[in-house]
């Protein structure tokens, strides 16, 4: 549900932006549902080429490293696994995401490509998620692609939690370019550093004392992450995307997805859910459209709402 301020912002955007005609929506729709269009746009990427891709890992996680990462997640609410994905895998993904965006599509349309699904199934990541969520864990429908533009002094999402409930879920965040303090890396407040005087759920905070604020600020941690790293957190961790500080910095691109235990119940509007098999093309488009309406900024939602609705309603 949008707040009154968000609804007012939507109305302002409607007045400021030209309305996309039905013909334009139809043209975009015909491109979106055409596998060959996407293959021609980024020939180096796969679209339903094979069921999975065997990605080499520079340094697979050992059982000791998996145990240490699980312990860090349990204690602090987040994890950072460096160097488990080859930069040679990530580089073409970065290029394709930029091509998709420069061709007039929201960045989340990058998920038409196989690689944006298979990277979430890297063996070491599967091993870790299986350890934490149990074998048979599932990927939920929402997917995200973020771009922080240093030239616009942009930022990621403001401080938030993914849910107020302590569920058997983890978010996974993968940088497609080096995420630094200069271009807006992730920030977290470790769950064990939050003042115990505050409510357990961040969503229940209504006032914060000066002493509590001082503790929160003092314990906020930037989490720079190089290409090849994987970050993640539980549902109740306070986190946000930093603001780009240097206009000359490289744009920060990242993708994210959520995973849940096979015992957990999908929330309203987050079906379908996926196992380790890759979803078919029609399902990818429907999930892209759902995610676009849920996560994109208001200007993108308004511009592409007609296309997203048509993709969701499409049965083929």
Secondary structure by P-SEA (a helix, b strand, c coil): cccaaaaaaaaaaaaacccccaaaaaaaaaaaacaaaaaaacccccccccccccccccccccaaaaaaaaaaaaacccccccccccaaaaaaaaaaaaaaaaaccccccccccaaaaaaaacaaaaaaaaaacccbbbbccccbbbbbbcccccccccccccccccccbbbbbbbccccccccccccccccccccccccccccccccccaaaaaaaaaabbbbbbcccbbbccccccccccccccccccccccccbbbbbccccccccccccccccccccaaaaaaaaaaaaaccccaaaaaacaaaaaaaaaccc
